Amino acid sequence: MRRRRSSAGLLAGHIRGTGIGRAPRFAWRDGRLLAESALSVVAELIRRVMLLTFTVEGQEAPAVSSVDQLTADAGRALLAENRAAYVAKYGEPA
């Protein structure tokens, strides 16, 4: 999902609020937010996320510009890359 960093927390909260998805630790990097969900509800989570909007300068705008569905292995690899990038930039997390 593509979104500016300033909205990542809001978007992650909306996803968690659906009750069918969550954004794991190290889910945000390079304008993309990774969300996890059970395979049986992925299509519903995608539908709900695509319907989300934020008010930007008084106008409604889509919360995301695109949604890509990844396999579990690809998602885990992306989280590992994101964690490594975080550690390289900031050091080991507390």
N, C-alpha and C positions, 0 to 999 in steps of 0.2 A: 504494500500500500504506500503510495507516495503522498507525503505531506510535509509541510514546514515543521521544524523542530518545536516551535512555540506552541503548536497545537498537538504535539505527540501525546502529552499527558491527558489532554481532554479526549482524544481519540481512544487511547488505551482505556480510559474510564468508561467510555461508551461501550466499547467491546466487552469489557468485564461486566458491565451492567446488563448485557443481553442474557447473561447466565449460560451462554453456550461457547464463550471464547475468552481468551486472556492473552495479554502481552507478557511474555516471560522476561526475566532479567536479561539485559543486553539485546533487547529486541529492536532498538532504534539505531540506525546508522545510515549515513549518506541519503537522508531524506526518505528512508523506507522504514516502516514499522512491521515487524513480524508478529502475527497473532496465531495462537494455537487453538485448535478445536478438534473435537472428535470427528472422525471421518463421516459419521452418519448425519452430522449437522453442518458440515462445511458449506454446503450450498445455501442454507438458511442464513448463516453468519455473513457470507458474502452479500446476499440480498440485503440484509439489514445495514451492513456497512455502506453499501452503495447508495442507500437512501439517506444517510446522515448528511446534514448540512451544518454549516457554521455561518454566523453573521459576520461579514467582512465589510467594513466601511458602510454599514447600513443596508447591505444587500446579502441575500442568501447565496452561499456558494457551496458546492459539493465538498464534503470533508476529505475525500480522496479522489485522485485522478484515475487510478487504476487499481485492480486487485489481481494478483497472481497467485495461483494455487500451487503449492510445493508439496513434494512428498515429505514424509517424516524424516527420512535421511537427509534430504536437501535442507530442511529446516534446521536440523541439528548441526549440520555443517555451517550454515549461515550464522547460527548462534555462536559457534566456536570461533568463527572468523571475527564476529563482532566483539567477543570477549577479548580476543588477542589484540585487536585494534585498541580497545579500551585500555588494556594493561600497558601496551606500548606508549600510549599517550599520557595516562594518568598514574600508572603503577597498579599494583594489586589492590582490588577493592577490599574494603573493610568487612 
